[in-house]
Amino acid sequence: MKHILLIDDDAFFIKTLSNYLKRFNYEVSTETNAESALKLIDQTTFDLVITDYKLPNSDGLTVIENLKKNHPEVPVILITNYSDIRTAVKSIKLGAFEFISKPIIPDEFKIVIQKALENKEKESQSNFKKENTQKEKEQTQQSADETSLIKGVNAKAIQLWQFAKQVAPTTMSVLITGESGTGKEYVAQYIHDHSERANKKFVAVDCGALPENIASSELFGHVKGAFTGATHDKVGQFEYANGGTLFLDEIGNLAYETQVKLLRVLQEQSIRRVGDTKDIKIDVRVIAATNEMLQSAIDDNIFRLDLYHRLNEFELTTPSLRNRPEDFEEFVKFFIKIASQELNKAIPRISIKLIERLSYYDWPGNLRELKNLMKRAVLLAQDGEILEAHLPQAILEKEQPKVNLKDAKEHQEKQLILEELEKQRYNKSKVAKALDIDRSTLYNKLKQYDIKL
């Protein structure tokens, strides 16, 4: 029986949580402050420690620091207030396995506890050999860097992953919006991995690569003889993903006719292969993604409103790379490390000054573009350092933006319009009204700032 220690000074909360964990055959001990908890940890073997951030005369970070120093094998989960993002980030850096925001979602909490205990088992088996080679250190660092790549420390990025973690254990369909290359599939995979379907298939489909004439066959399958060339029965992606998660990337590219069929599948939870007369029941969670403004497509009758609402029970937005300056250096170094491993080369150096020059570029291709560029640079670097000569001149020509009063005013105006567009879901009439301008003025501003809808 796994032994868990709960640390919280809220008597009602700790009793409720304790009773909940005992339902799953966990042995539970409780403490109300950090000092007594740390003494108990020194005297008793625990498989997991769960601590609140706010404790009398101390805090949860103190518990984490002490555990990582004296009992590094024991995983820690920190409970924080929903808005306390900085504390959550700091806890991960100190060595916490994960953080959970209040109010706690039971299903999510259960999954995190299971993963923490499973991770401890794996580490225990590894430590049994008493090996601590340089290779293992590099793998550990790579894992940490990969988490940083996906999550980052940007406030909007942290909020994105918090939301993703909260929606993951539910059955809600999710729509992920964001520019191309911002990691929408990473988010979808994360949701799947933290859901009850984690041990089932995750199937990704690029709707933008599906020709209109075969889209239905690819998604729903077909029977032999359904059309010319259908020489055998084919299982579609929905049927293949049955029990798991289906990720539909670039959903806005689906033909209208295929949208109608997709809506029917989502409503009835059954598919009918092309050319067949019988329905097949399915159990699939759908996560969709787009880099387009679907609201504009809806206004132009290109995308169905009813399908949009069916897909968008919960919406997430991945921030662009240019809006994550605090993460840029870390991304650069991560992609250099990955490229070096793929090319079987030593990791080259790169100067802070050169990284700063790269940050001036707009990066329209976002993380994908940066990854490709760093791989090219690593390939060209021959003397253990990435230099300007290894990078495209067009990217380095971008100078540090010079700020003047006019530019600052225009930038502020553009940001205000973009924020209101997102708030009003790209309904231009509502945006104009909210900004107290007429529609013609709004259209002129959209053209002036090259805002494409």
N, C-alpha and C positions, 0 to 999 in steps of 0.2 A: 504494500500500500504506500503510495507516494505521500510524503509529508510536506505540507505547505505552511509557511508562516505568513500571517496577515498582520500588517502594522498600520493602525489608524486610530485616532482618538475619538472618532464618532461611534459611540456604542451601538446605535441602531444600525448604522451602515455595516459595521464589522460583523454584527450578529447575522444580518441578512445575507451577507456575502459568505460567511462561514457555513450557514445552513445550505446555501446553494451549492457550495463545493462538496459538502458531505454527501449530497445526492449522487455524486459521481464516484463515491468510494475513496475520496481523498481524506487523509488524516490532517486535521487543521488545528494549528496553535495560533493564539492571538496575543498581540502586545499593543499598548497604547502610546508608546514613545520610543524614540530611537535608542536611548541609553539602555533600557531594559531589554530591548529587542536584540541589540548587539551582544549583550551578555549571554542571552539565551542561545544565540547562534554559535557562540564559542563553546557552549556546553552540549548542544544537540545537533544532530545531523538533519539538515533539511534538503529537500529536492528542489524547492522553489521558494523565493521570498517575493511577496507582493506588498508594496508600501505606498502609502499616500505621500504626496509631496509635502503638504503642510502638517507638521508634527510639533508637539509642545517642545519649546526650547531647542529645536533643531529642524531638519527637513529630510526629505527622502533622498536628496543628493548625497547627504552625509552617509546614509546607509549604503548607498551604491558604492561610494568611494571606499568605505571600510570593507565591504564584501569583496570587491575586486582586488583589494590588497591582501586580505587575510583568508578569504574563501573564494578564489576565482572560479571554482568549479560550479558554484551555486548561481543559477540565473536569477535576475531580478526584473520584475515588471513594476513600472512606476505609474501611479494613478494621478492624473493632473486635472485641473479645470480645463474646460473646452478651449478657452481663449489663451491659455498659457503655453504658446507655441515655443518660445525661447527656452523655457525650462525643459520641455519635451526634447528639443534638439540637444540640449546640454546633457540630458540623461543618457541619450544614446552614445554621445561622445565619451561619457564616463564609463560606459560599458554595460548599460541596461540592455536587456534582451529586447524589450519593447515598452511602449507607453500606451496607456489607455486613457481616454478622455471621459470625464463625467458629463452627462449621465451614462452609465455603463449599459451596453447592449449585451444581454446574457449570452446569446449565440456567438457573438464576436469574441467575448471574453473567454468562453469555453475553448474556442479554436486557438487563441493566443496561448492559453495555458498548456494545451496539448502540444503545440509546436515548441514551446519553451522546454517542456519535459523531454520531448523527443530529441531536441538539440543537445540536451544535457547527456542523454544516453549515448549519442554519437560521439560526443567529446570524451566521455568516460572511456569508451572503447578505444578511441585513438590514444588517449593518455596512458592506457594500460601498457602500451609498448614502450613508454617513457622515451619517446623520440621527439626531438624538437629541432629538426633540421631546418636549414635556411629555406628549403623548398616549401615546407609547411608554413613558415612565416610569410613567404611571398603569397601563398594561396590565401592565407588569412587576410593579408593586406588587400589582395585583389577583391576578396568578398566585401570588405569594408568599402573599398572604392566603388564597387558596383552599386552598393546601396546608395552611396553619395551621388552617383551618376543619376540614378533614377529619382531620388528624392530631393537632393540639394538642400540648401539652407534658406533659399528665397522664401519669403513669407507666403506668397501665392502658391508656390510649389508645395510647401509644408501643408497648407490648407487643402490642396488637391489630394494629397495622400491621406490626410485625416478623413476627408469625405469618402475616398475610395475604400478605406478600411471600415468605415461605418456602413457603407452600402453593401460590401462584399458578402456578409452572411445572409442577406435577405434574398428574396426571389425577384426583386425589382429589375426591370430592364433598364439599361444605362446607355445614355448617349454621350459620347466623348467628342468634344469639339476642340479645334486647335489647328494651327498652321501645320503644313506638311513638315515632317521631320522632328516634331516636338515630343515624340515618344508615346503616341496614343495606344499603340499595341502593347507597350510596356505596362501601361495602366490597366488595360483589359486583362493581361496575363496576371497582374497582381490581384485584381478582383477575383479572378478564377481561383488562384492559388490560396486565397484566404476565405473561400466559400466552402459550403458543404459538398461541392462538386469537385473539390481539389484533386481527388483520386480518379476522376473521370477525364475524358478527352477535352482538350482545348483546341478548337479548329478555327483557323483564321482564313478568311476569304476576302480577296481584293475585288470588290464590286466594280472598280474602275477598269479591271482587266477582263471583265466578263462581256463578251460580245452579246448584243441584244438577242440574237437568234438562238443562243445556247444557254442563256442565263437561267431559265427555268429548269433545264435539264441538269445543270451543275448544282443548283440549290436543292431541287426536289427529286432529282433522279428521273429515269425513264424506263419503260419496258421495251423489250425487243420488238422491233417493227413499228415503233411509235413514229418514226420519220426515216427518211433516206439516210442510211449509214448507221442506224440503231440496230446493230447486229446481235446485241445481247442486253440483258437487263443491267441497269446502272444505278448504284446507290448514290443519292444526292448528299450534299454536305450536311443538311439538317438531320438526315437519317444516320449519317456517319457519326455526328456529334451527339447522338441520343444519350441522355443522361448527364451530359456535360455542358460546355459553354461554346456557343458559336459567335465568333467575332466577325462582324460585317464591316470591313473598312471601306471608306469612301461610299457610304450608303447613298449619297446624293446622286451618284452616277447610274443608279438602277433605272431602267426604262419604266415608264408609267404602267405598262401592262404587268411587268414583274412586281411592281409595288402592290398592285391589287392582289396578286397571288400571295405575296408575303404577308399582307395584312390579314388575309383569311387564315393563314397558317398560325399567326400569332394569336388570333382570336379563338380558334378552335383547337389549337395544340395538336394538329394532325396535318399530314402532308399527303398529296396525291401525286404519284409519279406521272410524268408526261406520257399520255397514251393509255393510262390505267383507268379503271372505273371504281376502284376501292380505295378507301382512306387508310392511312397508317398512323396510329397514335404515336406521338413523340413527347419527350420531356426534355426540352432544351432551353437554357437561359441565353437570351440574345443580348449581346453588347454591340452597339453600333458606333461608328466614328465617321466624322466628316471634317474636311478642311474648308467647306463651303458655308455660306450663310443660307441655311435651309429656309429661313423665314422669307427671304427674297424669292427663293424657288417656289415656295408655297404661294406667295403673292402672284407669281407669274404662272400659276397652275402647272408647274413642272414637277412639283413634289406634293404628295397627298398630305393634307392636314391631319386626317385621322390616323395615318400611319406614323406621322411625326409624334403625335401624342402617345401612341402605343409604344413607340421606341423610347420616348423621353419621359419615363417615370422618374428618372433621376439624371441630372445633367452635370457633367464635369468638364472643365476647360483646362487644357494643358498650356502653360505660358510659353511664349516664344523665347529663344535664347537671348535676343537683344534686350529683353526685359528682365533678365536674370544676371546682372553684372557681378553680383557677389558669388555666383557659382562658376563663372567663366574659367578662371584659372584652374579650378579643380577638374572641370571637364576636359580642358586641354591636356593636363597631365595624365588623366585616366585614359584618354584615347591614345596618347603616346605609348603608354604601358601596354595596352591591348594590341596596338599595331606592332610593337616590338616582339610580343609573344607570337603573333601570327606570322611575322617575317623571320622569326628565329634570330633576332638581333639584340644586342645589348641596348638597354634603355638610354637614349640620348638625352643630353641636357637641353634646356631651352631657357633663355633669359627672361626675367620678369619684364624687361623693357619690350621685348619682342611680343610677349603675351599681351601687354598693354596695347601695342600697335594693332594686334589682331582684334582686340576688343572694339576698336573703332568701326570695324566693318559691320554691316547690318545683318549678315547671316540669314538671308532669306530661306536657305535650306535647313536652318536650325542645327540641331545636334547631328543629323545625318550628314550635312555638309561639312561640319567641323570634323567629324570622325573620318570622312574620306580624305580631307585635307591633311590631317595629322598622319594618316597612313602613308600618303604620298611623301610627306616631309621625312618620316622615319626611313623610308626606302632610300631617299636621296642623301640623307645625312651619313657621311662616311667617316668623320673624325670624332664621333661621340657627342656632337652638338648640332642642333637644328639652327640654321642661320637664315637670314633673309633670302639668300639665293635659292633656298629649298622651297620657297613659298611663292605662289602666283603674285606677280607685281600688281595686278588689278586690285587684289585684296589689301595689299600694303599701302596703296596709294590713298586710301581713305584716311583723312587726317582727323585729329581730335576736333570734335565740333566746337566752334567758337560761339560763345553765347553773347548775344546782345539783347537789348530790350525788346526789339521787334520780334526776333526769333523766339524769345521766351514767351511772349504774348501769344504768338501763333501756335507754339507747341502746347501751351496750356489750353487754347481754344480747341485744338485738334483732339487732345485727350478728353476734354469735356464732351465733345461730340461722340467720340468712340465709346465712352462710358455710358452715355445716354442711349446710344444705339443698342448696346448690349442689355441695358436695363429694360428698354421698351421692346426687346426682341426684334429689332430692326424694322419696326413699324414707323415709317418716315413721318406720317401724320402726327403720331403721338410724340415723336422726338421733337418735331418743330414746335408743337404746343408746349412741351416741357421746357424748351429752351427760349420760349417766348419770341420766336421768329416765324416768318411765313415759309411755306414749302419751297418757294423759288430761292429764297436766301439759303435755305438748308442745302438745296441742290448745288448752288454755287460754291458753298463751303466744301461739300463732298468732292467736287471737281478740283477745287483749289488745293485741298490736302491729299488728293489722290486716294480717297477712301472708296474702295470698290465694294459694292454690295451684290 
